[in-house]
Amino acid sequence: MLDLFHHRHPWFFVIFIFCAALVVANFVHYLLFRVLRRKEERSATFGWGLQRYLGAPARAIFFLTCLLAALPLIPGLTDKYEDILRQAFIMATVAALGWFAIGCIYVLQSITLRRYDLHAKDNIQARRVHTQFQLFRRMAITFIVVVDIGALLWTFNDPRIWHYGSGLLASAGIASLILATAAKSTASNFLAGLQIAFTEPIRIDDVVVVQGEWGRIEEINSAYVVVRIWDLRRLIVPLSYFIENSFQNWTRESADIMGTAFLYVDYSIPVEALRQQLNSIVHASSLWDQKVCGLQVTNLTDRSMELRCLVSSRNASENFDLRCLVREQMTTFIQKTYPNAFPTIRNATLTTPNP
């Protein structure tokens, strides 16, 4: 009966096998990831990102496995076409396994980095781990791609392919000499990325001043660094720049920082009264980290004296806001209390006696 059905409706049976493989693969995928999803919802320490990173490649692997198992059941298929289909399915499975391995790298990243919060008060260790893991992830993915390409070549039974592969490697050695000069910047950026990962001149979320621009390190990839400027512009800087040039890193050891606000006033103003007013302003602000608050006369000119208000905060953003607050409220205090104490120009008329 089944053989008669094969002979009368061969293509219908092929479609039936294809649909059956699709149903079985989706059913197995549904059961497995439903269990993982429930465990992930119940426990914060299990299954982090499995559905997001492994769902699609796992579905492809299940589907291709079912097709390979159903391939001998296709009626009227010659050995030649069966070998071609088997080779295609095996190559697709190897590619899906590489895709799955890359997803495992992302799962490992999610599990590792969730313990290091970039928004924590003291996030130096978090910035270090995030920076190093980004570079590690890119190198691991490159390694997986190379291994997966090698595995694809191993799926062929024809030794001539390996002969062509050997010739390709030999020509690649000659081509590398030609491309060495052209790829100098790429190689230097790659080596700079390794240096940055281990010596840590910059990390993710570091506050830096590069080419006169203040911003935070937003992304470090294999070729360049993205600096998010305070006004939401993005400064794209090659990796090698941070190895070959000087720049300011305001969060190299810690995020806390000191900042200054300068006042220029007349000699007649009492400095001690301004010092007390600065203390009252800073102590009442939540932007102050309760470490440094002081006012000093730092310079004298023929027209005014320079007062430096030195204050500290937990990070650069809060310090900028605190310095603006000090300028505004100190200026308001001088306007109300000592309105004549702003810098003025004095003119004196000298009279000479008549001879």
C-alpha positions in Angstrom: 0.0 0.0 0.0 2.8 2.4 1.0 4.8 1.4 -2.1 1.8 2.0 -4.3 1.3 5.5 -2.7 5.0 6.2 -3.4 4.7 5.4 -7.1 1.4 7.3 -7.6 2.2 10.4 -5.6 6.0 10.7 -5.2 6.2 14.5 -4.8 3.3 14.5 -2.4 5.2 12.1 -0.2 8.3 14.3 -0.4 6.3 17.3 0.7 4.8 15.2 3.5 8.3 14.2 4.7 9.4 17.8 4.6 6.4 19.0 6.6 6.8 16.1 9.1 10.5 17.1 9.6 9.4 20.7 10.1 6.7 19.7 12.7 9.0 17.4 14.6 11.8 19.9 14.7 9.5 22.7 16.0 7.9 20.4 18.5 11.3 19.4 20.0 12.4 23.0 20.0 9.2 24.1 21.7 9.5 21.5 24.5 13.2 22.2 25.2 13.0 26.0 25.2 9.7 26.0 27.1 11.5 24.2 29.9 14.4 26.6 29.7 12.1 29.6 29.6 10.3 28.5 32.8 13.6 27.9 34.6 14.8 31.4 33.5 11.6 33.0 34.9 11.9 31.2 38.2 15.6 31.7 38.7 17.7 34.7 37.9 20.9 32.5 37.8 19.7 30.1 35.1 19.2 30.3 31.3 20.3 33.9 30.9 19.7 34.9 27.2 19.2 31.3 26.0 16.0 32.0 24.1 17.4 35.2 22.6 20.8 33.9 21.4 20.3 30.1 21.0 16.6 29.8 19.9 17.1 30.4 16.2 20.3 28.3 15.6 18.8 25.5 17.7 15.7 25.5 15.6 17.8 25.3 12.4 19.9 22.4 13.8 16.8 20.4 14.8 15.2 21.0 11.4 18.3 19.9 9.5 18.8 16.9 11.7 15.2 15.8 10.9 15.8 16.3 7.2 18.9 14.2 7.3 17.0 11.4 9.1 14.2 11.6 6.6 16.4 11.7 3.5 16.6 7.9 2.9 12.7 7.8 3.0 12.4 9.9 -0.2 11.2 7.6 -3.0 12.8 7.4 -6.4 15.9 9.4 -5.3 19.1 8.3 -7.2 22.3 7.8 -5.3 23.8 10.9 -7.0 21.1 13.3 -6.0 20.9 11.7 -2.5 24.7 12.4 -2.1 24.2 16.0 -3.2 21.3 16.6 -0.8 23.1 14.9 2.0 26.2 17.0 1.4 24.1 20.2 1.3 22.3 19.2 4.6 25.6 18.4 6.3 27.1 21.7 5.3 24.0 23.6 6.4 24.2 21.7 9.8 27.9 22.6 10.2 27.1 26.3 9.5 24.2 26.1 12.0 26.5 24.6 14.6 28.9 27.5 14.1 25.9 29.9 14.5 25.0 28.0 17.7 28.6 28.3 19.0 28.5 32.1 18.4 25.3 32.2 20.3 27.0 30.4 23.2 29.6 33.2 23.3 26.8 35.8 23.7 25.2 33.7 26.4 28.5 33.5 28.2 28.8 37.2 27.9 25.3 37.8 29.3 25.9 35.5 32.3 29.3 37.1 33.0 28.6 40.7 32.6 25.3 40.8 34.5 27.3 40.7 37.7 29.1 43.9 36.8 26.8 46.9 36.7 28.1 49.9 34.8 25.7 52.1 36.7 27.1 51.2 40.1 28.7 53.9 42.2 32.1 52.3 42.0 32.2 50.7 38.6 35.9 50.5 37.8 35.9 46.7 37.9 32.7 46.6 35.8 34.2 48.8 33.2 37.3 46.7 33.1 35.4 43.4 32.6 33.0 44.9 30.0 36.0 46.2 28.0 38.0 43.0 28.1 35.0 40.8 27.3 34.0 42.8 24.3 37.5 42.2 22.7 37.4 38.6 23.8 34.0 38.1 22.2 35.2 39.4 18.9 38.3 37.3 18.9 36.3 34.2 19.9 33.8 34.7 17.1 36.6 35.1 14.6 38.1 31.9 15.8 34.7 30.1 15.5 34.2 31.3 12.0 37.6 30.1 10.9 37.0 26.7 12.5 33.6 26.4 11.0 35.0 27.1 7.5 37.6 24.4 8.1 34.8 22.0 9.2 32.9 22.8 6.0 35.9 21.7 4.0 36.2 18.5 6.0 32.6 17.6 5.0 33.8 17.0 1.4 35.1 13.6 0.4 36.9 14.8 -2.6 40.7 15.1 -1.9 41.0 17.7 -4.7 39.3 20.2 -2.5 42.2 19.9 0.0 44.6 20.3 -2.9 42.9 23.6 -3.8 42.9 24.6 -0.2 46.7 24.0 0.0 47.2 26.2 -3.0 44.9 28.8 -1.5 47.0 28.8 1.7 50.2 29.1 -0.3 48.9 32.0 -2.4 47.6 33.6 0.9 51.2 33.6 2.2 52.3 35.5 -0.9 49.3 37.8 -0.8 50.0 38.6 2.9 53.3 40.2 1.9 51.6 42.4 -0.7 48.7 43.3 1.7 51.0 44.0 4.7 51.6 47.6 3.7 48.0 48.2 2.7 46.7 46.7 5.9 49.2 48.5 8.2 46.5 50.6 9.9 44.3 47.5 10.3 47.1 45.5 11.9 48.1 48.4 14.2 44.5 48.8 15.3 44.3 45.1 16.0 47.4 45.1 18.1 46.3 48.3 19.8 43.1 46.5 20.7 45.1 43.8 22.5 47.2 46.4 24.3 44.0 48.3 25.4 42.5 45.0 26.7 45.5 44.2 28.9 47.0 47.6 29.8 43.6 49.3 30.2 44.3 53.0 29.2 40.5 53.2 28.5 37.5 51.2 29.5 33.8 51.2 28.7 32.1 54.2 30.2 35.4 56.0 31.0 35.2 59.8 31.0 37.8 61.1 28.6 38.9 64.3 26.9 40.0 63.5 23.3 41.0 66.2 20.9 39.4 68.8 23.1 36.1 67.0 23.4 34.7 65.8 26.7 32.7 62.5 26.6 32.4 58.9 27.6 33.7 55.7 26.0 30.6 54.1 24.5 32.0 51.3 22.4 35.4 49.7 21.8 35.6 47.4 18.7 38.3 45.9 16.7 39.1 49.0 14.6 37.9 52.2 16.5 36.5 53.6 19.7 33.2 55.5 19.9 33.2 58.4 22.3 29.8 59.8 23.2 30.2 63.6 23.5 28.3 65.4 26.2 25.9 66.9 23.5 25.2 63.4 22.2 27.6 63.7 19.2 29.8 60.6 18.5 33.5 61.0 18.1 35.0 58.1 16.1 38.7 57.6 17.0 41.0 54.8 15.7 42.2 52.4 18.4 45.8 53.2 17.7 45.2 56.8 18.7 44.9 55.9 22.3 48.3 54.1 22.2 50.2 56.7 20.2 48.8 60.0 21.6 48.1 61.6 24.9 44.6 62.1 26.2 42.8 62.8 29.5 41.1 59.9 31.4 39.1 61.3 34.3 38.1 57.9 35.6 41.3 55.9 35.3 41.5 54.9 39.0 38.2 56.2 40.4 35.2 58.1 39.2 35.3 60.9 41.9 36.8 64.2 40.7 37.5 67.7 41.8 36.5 70.8 39.8 36.9 74.6 40.1 34.7 77.6 39.7 36.4 81.0 39.4 35.1 84.3 40.7 36.6 87.7 39.8 35.7 90.3 42.4 36.9 93.7 43.7 39.5 94.0 46.5 36.9 95.4 48.8 34.9 92.2 49.3 35.5 90.1 52.5 36.9 86.7 51.4 35.8 85.0 54.7 32.2 85.8 54.1 32.4 84.3 50.6 34.1 81.2 52.1 31.2 80.7 54.5 28.6 81.2 51.8 30.4 78.6 49.6 30.3 76.1 52.5 26.6 76.6 53.0 25.9 76.2 49.3 28.0 73.0 48.8 26.9 71.3 52.1 23.3 71.7 51.2 23.7 70.1 47.7 23.4 66.3 47.1 26.0 66.7 44.3 28.8 67.1 46.8 30.6 63.9 48.0 31.6 65.5 51.3 35.3 65.4 50.6 36.7 68.7 49.3 35.2 72.2 49.6 37.4 75.3 49.7 37.8 78.9 48.5 41.2 80.6 48.0 42.6 83.7 46.4 44.6 82.4 43.6 45.6 85.5 41.7 45.7 89.3 41.9 45.6 91.8 39.1 45.5 95.6 39.0 41.7 95.4 38.6 40.4 92.4 40.5 41.3 89.4 42.6 40.7 85.8 41.4 38.9 83.4 43.8 38.9 79.7 43.2 36.1 77.6 44.5 37.3 74.0 44.7 34.6 71.3 45.1 34.5 67.5 44.6 31.9 65.1 43.5 31.3 61.4 42.9 31.7 61.7 39.1 32.4 64.2 36.4 28.7 64.8 35.5 27.8 65.7 39.0 30.8 67.8 39.4 30.0 69.8 36.3 26.5 70.5 37.7 27.9 71.4 41.1 30.3 73.9 39.6 27.5 75.5 37.7 25.4 75.7 40.9 28.3 77.3 42.8 28.8 80.0 40.1 25.1 80.8 40.0 24.5 81.0 43.7 27.8 82.7 44.6 27.1 85.4 41.9 23.5 85.9 43.3 25.0 86.2 46.9 27.5 88.9 45.7 24.8 90.8 43.8 22.5 90.9 46.9 25.1 91.4 49.7 28.0 93.2 48.0 26.6 94.8 44.8 29.6 97.1 44.5 32.2 94.3 44.8 32.3 93.3 41.2 35.4 94.4 39.3 35.4 98.1 38.5 37.7 100.5 36.7 38.9 103.4 38.8 39.9 106.6 37.2 41.8 109.3 39.1 42.2 112.9 37.9 45.5 114.5 38.8 45.7 118.3 39.0 48.9 120.2 38.8 49.3 123.5 40.5 49.6 126.6 38.3 53.1 128.0 38.1 
